[in-house]
């Protein structure tokens, strides 16, 4: 019983920290291209060259965080509902 009572404030703290992170920095690095914006490839000689643009981030290297995406959806629903 006491472990669940101590877990609730910890989860609340983690949630608030993530919400603050999404407010301060809404964009995170793309996990597929690791922020480069393109795939790293090797040519025939073994040298590293630039590949195609990343499909997930469209070559920007940044993506909208999940928390910020949920906030954008909620604010859009609220705005559309109050018009």
N, C-alpha and C positions, 0 to 999 in steps of 0.2 A: 504494500500500500504506500509506503513512504517513497519507494523508487518512482512510482508514477507521479507523486506530488512534486518530486524534485525534477522530473522530466518535463513537466508542463512549463515552468519558467525558462528552462533551457531551450525548448522548442519555440517559445514566444520570443526569446532573445535572438535566436537564429533567424526567425521570420522577420523581425524588425530590422536586423542588420541587412538582410537580403533586400528588403523594401527600400532601405536607405541607399544601398548600392545601385538599385534600379533607378532611383530618383537622381542620383549624382551622375552615374554613368550608364545610360540606357543601352548602349551598344557594347557587346562583348566580342572577342575575337572568334572568328569562324573556326569550328572544331575540325572541319574537314581539311582545309588548307592551312591551318594554324596561323592565320592572319596574313599570309603572303598574298592572297587573292588569286593564286594560280597554283597548279599542280607542278611539283618539281619532278623533272624527268632527267634521264641520262641519255646522251646520244651514243652513237656507235663506238666512239673512242672512250666512253666512260665519263665524260665530262658532264657536269650538271648544267642543264639548260632549263629555260622557262617553258612550261607546258601550256595547256589551254587554260582559260579563265575558269575559276571555280564556279560550279553551277549553283551551289547553295547561296553564296554571298554575291554572285555576279561580278566577281573581280574586285570587290571593295575590301575584303578581308575582315569585315565587321558584320555582325548580325544583331538583331534586336533580341534582348534577353527575354526569357519566358515570362518573368514577372512584369516587365514593361509591356509586353504584348497583351497580357491579361488586363493590365491597367488601361491600355489603349482601347481594348474591346469594351470594358465597363464604362469608360467615359463616352465612347461613341454611342452605346445603348442609352445612356442617361441623356446625352445631348439630343438624340433623335426622339426620345420619349417626352422631352419637355418643350419641343417646338410647337 
